[in-house]
Amino acid sequence: MVSFLHAADLHLGLRITRFEGEHADKIRDARFQAMEKMLTVAKERQVDFILIAGDLFDDAAMDGTTARRAFHMLEEASCPVYVLPGNHDPLLPGSVWERKPWAGAETEGVVVLRQSEPVQAVEGAVLFPCPVFRKTSLEDPTGWIPVEPGQKTREGVRIGIAHGSVKDREGLPADDHLIDPQAAATHGLDYLALGHWHAARQFTSQEGCIRTAYAGVHKPIGYP
C-alpha cells in the first residue's frame, strides 16, 4: 500500500502589512511551525512521500533567508518531498526555484516538479505533476496527463498533482487555471492532489469515491 501526505498553500514569506512588525513576524513564523507539524505527522505516520501542491512560497521572488529555511526544513523530512510550483510561486526564469538551494534540489530528497511528465515517486506510485509557469492561464493544467489502455495496471497507483480552480460553478475567472471536475476520471487517476483553494474540500467521483481533494490551509489569508 502507498501512503503519502498531501499539503498545499503554505505561502511562506507572506508579506503582512496590516499588523505591526512584531505581530506580523509571529504570523509569518506560524507558517513555518505549520510546516514543521506537517513533517512531524509525516514521520509519525511513516508515509512514503509528501506532496506540496503549489504555493509553498507567497511569491516567486522569495528572499534568500526564507527560501533557505524552507529548503533545509524539508530536506530533513523522513521521506522524499515533491514540491509543485503554484500560481503565487510559478516556475519563472530567475525565480526561487532557479536559485540555490532550490536549483538542483532533486539530488537532496527535495524534488521540484518542473516538468509535465510522469515521475516515479516510489515503487508502485507514479506522479503526474502539472507545474505552473505563469500566474494565470486559460488552460486546464491537467490536460496533458495521458491515458493509455492498460497504463494504470502497468504503473500502479496514478497520482496527479495540480494547482488551480475546479470548475464546479459559474463565475470563476476564466484564467484561473480551471480544472475539469472529472479530471481524475478522465485521466485515469487514483487521486488528484490539488492546491489553490484555501478551504479543505473533497470531490466525490461518479462511482462514489473521493479521488480529488484540496488539502486546505492551517489558517485563512484574510482577516475581518
Buried (B, 14 or more C-beta within 10 A) or exposed (E): EBEBBBBBBBBBBBEBEEEEEEEBEEEBEEBBEBBEEBBEEBBEEEBBBBBBBBBBBBBBBBEEEBBBBBBEBBEEBBBBBBBBBBBBBBBBEEBBBBBEBBEEBBEBBBBBBBEBEBBEBBEEBBBBBBBBEEBEBEEBBBEEBEEEEEBBEEBBBBBBBBBBBBBEEEEEEEEBBBBBBBBBBBBBBBBBBBBBBBEEBEBEBEEEEEBBBBBBBBEEEEEE
